[in-house]
Amino acid sequence: MKISIVLSTYNGKAYITEQLDSILNQTRKADEVLIFDDCSTDNTPQIELF
């Protein structure tokens, strides 16, 4: 079974890293994580994750 996680964000720059850390620490690993931004004004899309 494929596990997909979808995050929707608006001005979530301060929270994305913490959310992804939480996802990475789960017992069952996700096959994919999709993040969709809803026109944030805090530069959320410019975050370098890896």
Residue pairs with C-beta under 8 A, 6 or more apart in sequence:
2 31
2 32
3 28
3 29
3 30
3 31
3 32
4 30
4 31
4 32
4 33
4 34
5 23
5 30
5 32
5 33
5 34
6 33
6 34
6 35
6 36
7 16
7 19
7 33
7 34
7 35
7 36
8 36
8 38
9 15
9 16
9 35
9 36
9 37
9 38
9 40
9 44
10 37
10 38
10 39
10 40
10 44
11 40
11 41
11 42
11 44
12 19
12 37
12 40
12 42
12 44
13 40
13 42
13 43
13 44
13 47
14 42
16 35
16 44
16 47
16 49
17 47
17 49
20 33
20 49
23 30
23 33
37 44
37 45
